[in-house]
Amino acid sequence: MKGTPSMGKKGRSKTHVRCRRCGRHSYNLAKRYCAHCGFGRSKKLRNYNWSAKKVNRKRKPNK
């Protein structure tokens, strides 16, 4: 079969396991790096500016 019954067989192989560095279930076995902290790809922790919430600050008026 190639329809709906075969779709249930897709989620059997493990793609992500627990990371040694951050402890989250984000370490990709095929790519050999953690999607959350970047372990296996770089020594620095993975962080991006777009992931941090921007704080809405009003400008102070000049006196």
C-alpha positions, -999 to 999 in steps of 0.1 A, spaced: 0 0 0 11 36 -6 -16 56 10 -27 65 45 -18 31 62 18 35 51 21 70 67 19 55 101 52 37 96 72 69 92 79 78 128 98 47 138 134 57 133 151 81 157 162 114 143 169 133 176 182 120 210 191 138 242 220 162 239 251 158 261 256 195 266 222 211 270 201 180 280 174 187 255 160 161 230 175 180 201 207 162 191 204 150 154 219 116 149 223 120 111 238 155 111 257 149 144 248 183 160 223 197 185 196 219 170 192 238 203 227 245 216 248 238 185 269 210 202 289 191 176 289 221 152 307 248 173 323 254 207 301 284 212 265 281 223 240 286 196 221 319 199 205 343 174 192 378 178 158 368 163 152 343 191 153 369 218 122 389 225 127 426 217 118 450 245 96 480 234 113 510 249 101 546 244 128 572 236 135 597 263 128 633 251 158 657 249 159 684 275 
